[in-house]
Amino acid sequence: MKTVREVLRRAPVWVNPEHTVESAIVLMRGHNIGGLPVMDGGRLAGMIDYSNLLGVEPSRQVREVMSEPAGSIALDATVRDAATMMRLTGTSRLPVTDGGRLVGVITDGDLLPEVGRNFDPLTDLAWSDALREWSIGHLKNGDEITVLFVDLDNFGQFNKVYGHIVGDEVLEAASRALSALTDPALDFLCRYGGDEFCIATLRHANEAAALGEMISERIAGIDIPSLQGGSVTCAVGQYGGKRTREREHVHYAATLNSLINLASRACTANKKRTDGASPAVMAMSAPEAGTRLRLARIEVQWEHRTARVQVDLQSGSEAPESEIESLVSEPGARYSATMSADTDVEGVLKLVAETTVAALRNFLPAGYDLSLSDIVLNQIATGQTIITAVGQFVIEGHAVALAGSAVLGDDPYRSAASCVLAAVNRPLSRVVARQRMGNHSG
């Protein structure tokens, strides 16, 4: 989460109590600002804005029209702290101080882009972009990061059986439980998307594992009367916190992507979809076997500097008409795409990834979409190179951040396609489960 220091845009401008209203107006117009702090020596004596000055005789002193100060915010406070203070005091601007010294004024307009972008209004938790800022900052400082990935069990079924209002209650209760267990001095908690939460922590792996156990116990203890006896459970995956030597040639964003992706995979491996679920939820549950897409064929051709890529995907199910095929209008159809571009050897890896995304789009039903943000190469301690795809999966208007990795092997093109599938297959399985639920209820 950004600090006030990072979003403060203006040098300090102020008036003294003895200044005239006319002088204050000239200062505000000259600096194109809507208000000023009033400083009496080194003390914050008040605030003025245009509402204090309308219709006031220009020769009057500022002390006669200023408002009592609502307080000030420290330079290193978070933008969330500043936004909370503005809301509680009913003001739209706050003086910013550093060790008691005025260093500027921050407004709600300065905060809105950051607060609106970084926080989920339902759970009051940060989104993943704020976690990324926190984690990458610590990685750059040489700190070791452990990632815990938390996924609620059967959440889609809770929504289906009990309704989205109860589903929101579950998410809010889970976020409160996670917030109570985490320490802001060590941990950064975010809502990753849907029913998934992510914690980046400075704790060593053993301490993080203990936190994971407490999370599982606390989530299982959530009591929501609306569930009519149903229980809430979760799976927790963990990765990181075991580095014993300094990193070399680090790409910090790729390192974080890898940690999140591996923690997510560990979470999937630990997931028990029906343990602790109510009979109603268990009856609605269905396995996700046979719902993954796999790479059937990839072909890359070069002519001068132009690369032409074709990717063919197919269902991993052996059934003649699998659940995943039933999502499209023509069961059994191949999901293929071809793209070409002028590029270099490294750029063709991204072209392969983009072509894989295009093939996946041909599979997706209406209301779902994919986008690729970047392809990142990162060398790890073993000497292997990890290729990571970063993007978004849009599910009925809601964007979920994606990251998937694969080892860059002897066939780098296949690895580039595989990292995209690694990022997409898990939420893709949920699309199938959700579609299947709709078919059954109809």
N, C-alpha and C positions, 0 to 999 in steps of 0.2 A: 504494500500500500504506500502510495506516495506521501511525502510529508508536505507541510505548508511551505517549507523552504523551496521545494521543487516546483510549486505552482505560483509562487509569489512573483508578480510581474512588474510591480511598480516600486520605485524608490520612495522613501517616506516624504510626504508633504503634509504639513500641519499648520495650524494657526494658534496664536496665543489668545487667552481670554480677553485681552485688551484690544485686539484687532477689531476693526469695524466689519459689519456685515458686508459692506461693499468690497472690502479686501478679500473676504472669504469667497465671494461670488467670482471675483476676478481670478483667484487661484483655481477654483473648481473648473471654470470655463477654460482657462489656459492649459490645464492638465487633462481636460476631458474626463473628469471624475465626478461622481455624484455625492461625495461626502468627504469630510475631513475629521481627523482627530484633533482635539483641542488639548495642547500641552501647556502646563503651567510649570515652567522650569523643566525638570525631568519627570514630572508626574502627569499621568493621563487624567485630565480634568473633565473631559466630556467628549461628545461627538456632535457634529452638525451635518445635516444634509439639506437638500432643497426644500423639504417639507418644513424645516425650521425657519427658512428664510423667506418663504413666499409672503408677500405683502408687508414685509418688515421694513421700517425706515432704514436706508443704507448707512446712516451715520451711527446707528446703535452698536453697542459693543457685543462681541460674540458671547461673552459670559451671560448676557441677558436672555439669549435664545437657545443656547446649547442644551442638549439632553444629557442625562446622567449616563456614564459609560456602562455598557452591558458587560464589560470585562474585556480581556485580551486573550490571545491565543499564542502559545509558544512557537517559535520558529520551527522546532523539530517535532511538533505534534503532527499527527496524521491528518489528512484531509477529512477523514471520517470524524475525528474528534472535533474539527472545526465546524463541520456540517451539523453535528449534534448540538454544539454550543449555540449556533445560529438558530436552530429550531427551538431550543429551550428558552432562549432570550428574546425571540421574536425579532431579531435584527437581520439585516441583509449584508452587513459589513462588520469586520472585526479588526481592531488594531493588532498587529503582530509584533511580539517583543522577543528579544534575545538577551537574557540576563537582566531583564528590567528595562532595556533600552529599546525604544521604538525603532523598528526596521522597515515598516510598511503597513499596508492595509490590504486585507483579503476580502473579496466579495463573494456572494453566492454564485455569481456568474463565473468566477474563477474555479469554484469547486464543482459545479454541476457536471462538466464533462467527465471528471474523474469519478465522482461518487455514482453518477448514473451508469457509468461503464462498468464499475468494479463490483457492485453489490446486487445481490438477489433480494428483491423486496419481500419475498415470502419468508425466507429463513434468516434474513439480515446477515448472511454470510457473504464473503467476497466470492467473486467468480474466479476462474482459473487464471485469468490474465494477471490478477494481483498476486496470486501465489507464484507465478512465474517471475514477476519482478523481485519478490522477496527472495526466492530461491537462487536466482541468477546472481543477485547482489552478494549473497553469502558464498556462493561458489567462487566468485571473483575475489573474495576476501580470503580464500583458502579454506573455508569451513567445509566440513563433510556434511552431506545432506542424506537423511533417510526419508523415504516416501512411504506412507501408508495409504492404501486405496481401500475405501469402504463402499460396499454395494449392498443395499437393502434387498432381502430376499422377497420374491413374489410381489414386488410393488405394483406391477401392471395388473395383477389379479386383485390386489386391494382396491385399486381404482375401479376395476370392472365390477367387483362384487358389491363394494360399499359406496362407490361414488367418489368423484374427485375431491369433494369437500373433506371427506375422511382421509383421502390420500394426502391432501395438504396438511391435515393434522399430524399424520405420521411423519411427514418431512419436517415440520416445525418441531415436533418432539425429538426427532433424531438430531436435528441441529442443536437443540438445547443440550442434549446429552453429550454430544461431541464438544460443544463449547465449554461445558463444565469440566471436562477431563483434560483439555489442552491448556497449556501455559503460553501466553502470548510472548513471553521472553524466550521460549524455546521452539514454539510450534507456530505454523501458519495453517489455518483451517480454511477450506473453501468448499463451496458446492461446485462439483465438477460438471454436473449436468444430470437432469432427470433425477434418479434415485441414488446417484453416486456422489460421494464426498472424497476429498483428498486432503491429506495432511503432509506438509513438508516439515521436517523437524531436525533440530541440531542434536537430538539425542543419539547416543550410540545405538547400534543395532539391537543389543540386548534390552536396553531401556525402551526402545521403540516397540519391541516385541511384547514387553509387559504392558505398554500402553494399548497395543492391539487387543490383548486379552481383556483388559478393562473395558474397552469399547464394545466388544462382543457381549460382555456381561451386562453393561449398562443399557445397550440397545434392547437386549432380551428382557430387561426389566421395565420397558416402557408400557404404561397402562393407559389405553385409550378406550373408554366405555363404548364408543361408537363401533368398535370392532366386534362387539358381541362375543367376547371370549377368544377372538383370534389374537395371535401374538405376533410381535415384530422381531425378526432376526436379521442378521447380516453376515456377510463374509468380509474378511479383512485380508488384504495382500500387502506384503512388505518387500522393499528392496533398498539396498544401499547401507551406508553407515559402517562399512567394514574396510575402507581404504587404509592401507598401511604405508603408502609412499605417495609423494607428491605427483600430481597429474602433470603430463607433458603434452604440449600442443593441444590444449583444451579448446573445444568449441562448447561454451557453457550451455547454450540453448539445446544443443544436441545431447549433451550429458543429461540435462534435466528431462528431455523427452524420453531418453532411454530409461531413466529411473522410473518415470511415471508409467511407461509402457510395461516394464517388467513387473512393477508392483501390481498393475492391473491384471497382468497374466496370472500372477500368483493368487490374486483375489478370485479370478475365474476358476483356478484349480481347486481353491478351498471352498467354493460355493456349494451349499447344500440347499437345493431349491424348495424342498418340502419340509425340512426339519422345523418343527415348532409351528407350522402353519395350521390355521383352523380348518375343520373339515370342508367348509365351503370353499376356501382357497385351494386346498389340496385337490378338490374335485375339478377345479378350473385349470389346474396346472397341467403342463404337457412338456415332455422332453424336447430338447432342441437338437437332438441327433438328426443328421441328414439335412441340416438347414444351412450349411456353409458352402460358399462358392470356392472353387479351386481353379488354378490356372491350367487350362487344357493345352494351350499352344501359344507360343510367342515367336514372332518372326521380325527381325530387324534387317533392313536392306539399306545400303549406302550407294548413292550416286553423286559423285563429286562431293559437295558439302551437305547434300540433302539426305536426311535419314527418313525412312518410311517404316512405321511400326504398326504391326497388327497383333492384337491380343484377343484370344478366345477364352471365355470362361464357361464353366458348367457347374451344376450342382454336385456336391459331394455325395449325395444319396444314390444308392443303387436302385432305388425303386423306379419303376417306369414313369410314374408321375408323382414326383416328390412334393412335399408341402411347399418348398421354395418355388417350384415350377408353377404351382397353382396361383401364385401372385400375378403372373403375367397373362396376357390374353391368349397366348398360344403355348400351352404346356409342352415342354420338351424343346423349345426353341433355344438356339445357342445365343450367347450374349457376347457379341463381338464388336470391335471398334478398330478403325484404322486412322492414323494421323501421320502427317509428315511435316517437317520443318527444316530450315537451314540451321545447323547447330554443330557444336564440336563434340568430341568424344564424351566429355563429362556431361554436357547438356543433354545428350541422348538418354541418359538415365532418367532425367525429369520428363522427357518426352514419353518414355515407356510408362512412367507412373501416371502421367496425364491420360495416356491412351487406356490404361487400366481403369481409371476413373470413368472415362467415357463409356467403356464396356459395362461397368457397373450401373451407370445411369440408364442404359438400355434395359436393364433388369428391373429397376425400381418402379414401384407403382406410383400413381399420382399422389402428390403431397410430400414426396421424399426427394432429396437431392444431395449431391456430394460436391465438395470443392476442395482442391488441393492448394495449400498455401506454399509449401516448400518441400524440398528434398535435401536432407543434410547428411553428410558423411562424417563419421567420428571414429577415430582410432582408439581402441581400448587397450588396457594393460597387457592383454595376451598377444598384442600385435595385430589382431583381427580388425577389420573395418566394419563398422555397423552403419547401415543405411536406414534412415528414418524418414517416414512420410508424415507430414503434419498438415492437417486440414480440418474441415467441418462436415458434419453430417446433419442435414436439415430434416427434422422429423415434424411434419405438420406445423411448420412455421417456427419451430424452436431449434436453434443451432446448438449442436453438441460438439465440443472440441475433440479431435481425433489425433492419435499418434500411434504409429505402428513401426516396428523395426525388424530387420532381418540381417543376417551376416552376409556381407558382400563376398560371395563365393566365386567359384570358377566361371559361373555364368552370371555376370553382373546384371544383365537385362532381366533374367528371371528373378534375381534378388530384388530389383527395383519394383517389379510387379508384386512380389510376395510381401514387401513391407506395406504396400497399399492394402492388400487383402488382410494382413494382420491387423491393420487399423480399423477396417470396416466390418470384418466378419462378426464381431461380437454384437454391435448394434444392429447389424443385419439380421441376426438370429432373433432379436427382439421384434423387428418388423414382422418376421414370420409368425412369431408367437402372438403378436397383437392382431395380425390379420386372421390367424386361425381362431382366436377368441371371438372376433367379430363374426366369422362364418358360423361358429357354433351357436352364438347367441341369436343369430338370425334364423 
